[in-house]
Structures are given as C-alpha cells and as structure tokens.
Amino acid sequence: MNNVFVYCEIDKATVEEVSYELLTKGRKLANELGVQLEAIAAGSGITGKVEKDILSYGVDKLHVFDAPGLYPYTSKPHTSILVNLFKEEQPQICLMGATVIGRDLGPRVSSSLTSGLTADCTALEIGDYDDRKTGKHYEGLLYQIRPAFGGNIVATIVNPDNRPQMATVRSGVMKAEKVAEYYNGEIVYQDVAKYVPETDYVVKVIERHVEKANNNLKGAPIIVAGGYGVGSKEGFDLLRKLAAELHGEVGASRAAVDAGFCDHSLQIGQTGVTVRPKVYIACGISGAIQHVAGMKESGIVISINTDPEAPINQIADYVITGSVEDVVPKMIKYYKQNSK
Amino acid sequence: MSLKIVVLAKQVPDTRNVGKDAMTPEGTVNRAALPAIFNPEDLNALEQALRLKDQHPGSTVHLLTMGPPRATDIVREGLFRGADGGYLLTDRAFAGADTLATSYALSQAIKKIGAPDIVLCGRQAIDGDTAQVGPQVAQKLDLNQVTYVTNVDSVADGKITLTRSIDGGIERVEAPLPILLTVSGNAAPCRPRNAKLVMKYKRASAPMERPTDGSLPYAEEYERKPYLNIAQWSVADVDGDLEQCGLAGSPTKVKAVQNIVFKAKESKRLTAADAEVEDLIKELLDSHTIG
C-alpha cells in the first residue's frame, strides 16, 4: 500500500532503457518517502527473462503478467492490468515512459482511476504544498516539473488529493543506475485472467516494422545541432558536413523540425531526444527552454548565432557571434588543416 | 456502410510567439493575449474524417470543440473544409480544466451527440503537448482506442484497419468499431477551404455570437437555413456534473510557474573572423575535446 510503482515497457523480452531510468528515479523517491518500490512487467513469454534485471534497480516487489495477448502492446489489456492492480495496491506514485506506449496507456489509466497525470516531466521531486483556496497543507507530494506552453515556461504540477500521482518521463531524461546485481526483491507471477477480461483483446496488430534508429544521437560524443537560424534544408547539409568531419551526429531544435528543415527524429529537447554529448555545437538555435531541457548536461557548448543576446549563449562555453553559413565552413576548413 | 464521425478540435494559442503576459497569476494560459489557431494535428484528424466521408456516401462529419465563444471559428473552419455541422461546448464552469476535466466535458457532449462510429482527434495540442485528452475520452466512453494514427486504410464490416507510428517504426492494426483515433502530424495534411462552402457557411454562427436586440439584418436566415446554426452547449445542456468540470474537476494543480533563468556560464566571446575560429578549433584539438 502507498508504494511507488513503475510500469516497465518490454519489447519482446527486452526491458526498454527508459524503464531502468524510471526505476532508478523511483528508487530514490521511495527512499525519500520511506516506502517500497514496486514494478510491473507485462508481456508474452517474459517469465525468466526480465526479472533479475528489473530487480537489480532496487525493486522490492515485481508483478509479472505473462500471457499470449499482452504482446504486441494494445491499449485495453494493459490498462486493465494497471487499473485493477492499482485498485488493490493503492500506490501513491506511478511512473511510466513518455513513449508511444506510455502516452497511450497513462491517460487511459488516469481517466479510469480519476487520478492526475503529468506528461513529459523533466524533473520529479518530493515536497510540500499549500492550497491557497482551501488552506489545506499537504506533505510529501510529487512535484511534477515540466516545460509547458511550447517550452516558454516551466511549471510545477501537483496532484494533492487523487492517487496515484502519475507522471510520464521521456527516455534519456533520467539516468539509469543499478542498485545491486542481485537485489533481493519479491517476484509475484500474477494470474492475468483475473485482471484482464477476454473482451479486452479486441485490437489486432496485423503487421509491425521496427527499425533501429537511423541516428545515434543519444550516445553521440559530439553533436552539431541546427535551429531555425540555419534557414533551410540546404543549411542542414552544411551541418552534416561538419558533423561528418568531427565524427559526430546532427541534431535539431523543434523550430527547425517544424519549419521542415530536417526530420523529426533529429529533434533534441523536451519533446524529442535528451542528449549529453561531450561537445554540443548549437547553430542558429535561440535556446527555448524546451530545447535546453534536452541538452543542458552537455560538456562543452558552442553557440553560433547572429544574435549576441540569444538565450542559449548564457549556457554556452564559447559564443561565436556570426552566421551559420559563415562560421561552419570556417570550422570545417580549420579542422581539416589542423587535425592532421 | 455510412459512418457517423465526430472530430474533436481545439483552438490553441500560437505558442510559437509568446509574450510575457501569456500566463495568468493562477498559472493557466491567458488565451486572450495570443493569436488563436486551429490545432495543427486536429486538422490532420479532420482530413481523415473527410476522406472517410468521401469513401462512404451517407456518412456525416461533425466537429466538437470546447472553449470560449471565439472557438466557434474552429467549427466554421471545419464547415468551410467539408464538415456537416458542429458543436461549441462553452460555459464558464469549464474554465481551468486539466486534461481529465476536459475529457469529461467532451465525453458528456459526445454522449449527447449520440453513439458515433468513429471519434477522431489530433494526437496532441501544441499548447500542452500532453496527448492525454484522446485516450481519456476513449476511456470515459468505453471506446477502443488507437493513437498515433498516420492513415485510416479501410473501413468494412464494422472493422477499421489503420497504420500508426510506434517508437522506431510502424504498425498496422485492425479493430472493431466504435473507436477513437488520435491522428499524428505525419498523416495527410488537411484539404483547403472550399469556396462554395465558404459562401454557404460564412454566416454560420452560435447563438451567443449574434446580437439579441433585433439589429442583425439577416436574422431570419437562421430560421430559413437551419444549417447556419452552430449548436452551443453549456454544462447543463450536456448533463454535466459541476464537480467534474473545470478547475473543480481537475486533479492536477499548478503549484508554480517560472520563467527559467539559465545559470549563466562564463562564456568566451568570439567573432566569426578566421583567426578566432581557427584558434578555437586548435584549442579544442589541443585539449582532445575533438579530433
């Protein structure tokens, strides 16, 4: 009762990285609140394949739901698992990935339980809250912190009265850290039929193509990122040249993606990928919070911008005041000249 | 088969240009201070609806929007592009709603419209980026749901076949009707306005938009042409429970809103001059930061 729960996302028999990141965060929140960390794993043929890894992140109790219809994911069966389990277990917090699955499942579960859900959080903390209207004081609430409103502000959201307090977090935002290779947690193999009615298995997946990401932004040591200031698709070709020279990857801000300069998969920020490269070269990026949220832990930040007052310059180690089409070719030229 | 389709659409502030007065002290959005647009992914949803109507004669497409009186623009825009009618859900009691209270209000309105075969909406709205309202409406109406839809491939024998995007790929799924779909921005763009429809519906309005003092010269048109009347519903009209609407019905509260101030670093300032760029590259190479 009153514990912290994490829904683990499982592709075939592999637990997604985002789930380990959330378990790590969940462990910390549970410690702070003095409660246990519990996890849910649902899929087909996962028994014996996922338990040890999940427990190693400090899970006190793992609920395994293993049945033929639970993979590939469809909305209703997984919703029933969470809703019916939560009615028994009364968790105070539930975390899930802000992935296609988490963003399909989270709202359906929250609606069913009439609990609050905050999407795409960039930080989660425990703290107190005073309701100005009712004068009521609450202790130990989950602060769900997220950029809002196109990334122009950061809002702290709380769910004072409804449980569980639900939040989704994007992949890469939190860091995964194992607690112990063999953590002594309890494993419960649940009877799926007790939680999921037959009538839930209505949506049929008839075809599925998944490809490995065509970029390696998340793990790249050097990223050359372009914003609206790059100006065009052709401008991005220039960034690709620099990235190729430096053995890095190309990323983008939301403004550049929205303008059609490059593909959505390159988007860095709250609603894109979170990155922590050694070097981040921001080309024509103004630095909306929504973007900075996804790159602020970069090692060295170099900002190339015609505007000397661009917000991103405040977190940059080097600020080059100039245009992308002027500076980037020079960087390529002098890198070639000096690197050999 | 002919289909009864409802499209959920939201009028959103254009978050691409936000000034200082964009938020109220309570931490909700100050919509009056911003240009209002048709939420982009809701237009993708409308296009899927109109395509189904083209393929299945006798089908109807109605828009449903919740918002202040000026949100009627969304319904009119839908009519100009081929929708058959629309509903404006408007009441002060709906104000300040989070996604759960919003989905409650919309689901009550859909119950009043009466059992649709397909409810379509955009994946998410650009002012909140939550993607929550679609699935929550589906849950409240006990409908099946498929999110991130990029194309409705076919509808036949009470079943719908869809293509959707998933993390790193695509999926094709088959599901029984009735169903709620959220449509992503990768789906086909919406068709433009149709000039004939703009002429036909230019005076379409909700009752609250019209003066009541008899000064409207073409008032009689609304009796002669019932299609010019955009239905306008309050909480009571949709049999709404006030406890579940607006701020009262919202489990999430905004504790604080901040304009984030970046922790300023000591940054080296350079110009685009060749010598300065070359020095920087050399410095990074010497420290093995690059290369």
Interface residues (C-beta under 8 A of the other chain):
Chain A: P72 T74 S75 K76 T79 T99 V100 I101 R103 D104 L105 G106 P107 R108 S110 S111 S112 T114 S115 G116 L117 T118 A119 D120 Y129 D131 Y143 Q144 P147 A148 F149 G150 N152 I153 V154 A155 T156 I157 V158 N159 P160 D161 N162 V202 V203 K204 V205 I206 E207 R208 H209 V210 E211 K212 A213 I222 L246 A255 D258 H264 Q270 T271 K278 V279 G287 I289 V292 G299 I300 V301 I302 S303 P308 P311 N313 Q314 I315 A316 D317 Y318 V319 I320 T321 G322 S323 D326 V327 K330 M331 Y334 Y335 Q337 N338 S339
Chain B: T15 R16 V18 A22 M23 G27 V29 D98 T99 L100 S103 I126 D127 G128 D129 T130 A131 Q132 V133 G134 P135 Q136 A138 Q139 K140 N144 Q145 V146 T147 Y148 T161 S165 I166 D167 G168 G169 I170 E171 R172 V173 E174 A175 P176 N186 S250 P251 T252 K253 V254 K255 A256 V257 Q258 N259 I260 F262 K263 A264 K265 S267 K268 R269 L270 T271 A272 D274 E276 V277 E278 L280 I281 K282 L284 L285 T289 I290 G291
